[in-house]
Amino acid sequence: MMGSGAINVGTLSCEVSWALFKRHSLENRDLEEHLEFEDVGRKIADKCKGLPLALKALAGILRCKSEVDEWRDILRSDIWELPSCLNCILPALMLSYNDLPPDLKLCFAYCAIYAKNYQFCKDQVIHLWIANGLVQQFR
């Protein structure tokens, strides 16, 4: 049975972080042929500080990157050096946001109309995106 309270997952260990990151970023790739990806990927996973959402967000964008230099660009980004809080997820989310196509960035920007901590209905937001021409309705 589900409760309505928040569940604090905490942070993941280095090895569990790498396993999660690898599962989502290197899916369908043979690691024997992509050893450079593993080296860079482990360093990126470390920068995510054990935060599951950060790991999944970056792994998701890197899954589509076929060149190791694209992974290195994420690793070397200045965004990691922003003043950060303990276990701060913002650099990882900013990197994944920056990789979005412009039309999807507009959808996120649209969410700025809601006040902080406002609970909104996902379907309502999608309908507003459609009404404002930000996304196409598929039938």
NORDAZI-V260774 format. One line per field, one symbol per residue. ss: DSSP state (@ for helix, = for strand, . for the rest). psi: psi as a letter, one per 30 degrees, with the letter a starting at -180 (. if undefined). burial: + if it has 24 or more other C-alpha atoms within 12 Angstrom, else -. A space follows every 10 residues. Layout:
ss = ???
psi = ???
burial = ???
//
This chain:
ss = .......... ...@@@@@@@ @@@@@..... ....@@@@@@ @@@@@@@... .@@@@@@@@@ @@.....@@@ @@@@@@.@@@ @........@ @@@@@@@@.. .@@@@@@@@@ @@@....... .@@@@@@@@@ @........
psi = kklflkkjea llleeeeeee eeefegkgkj fefheeeeee eeeeeeffhg jeeeeeeeee efefjfkfee eeeeefkfef fkkllkhkfe eeeeeeeffl leeeeeeeee fffklkgkjl keeeeeeeee eggflkkk.
burial = ---------- -+-+--++++ ++++++---- ------++-+ ++++++++++ ++++++++++ +++------- +--++----+ --------++ +++++++-+- ------+--- +--------- --------+- ---------
//
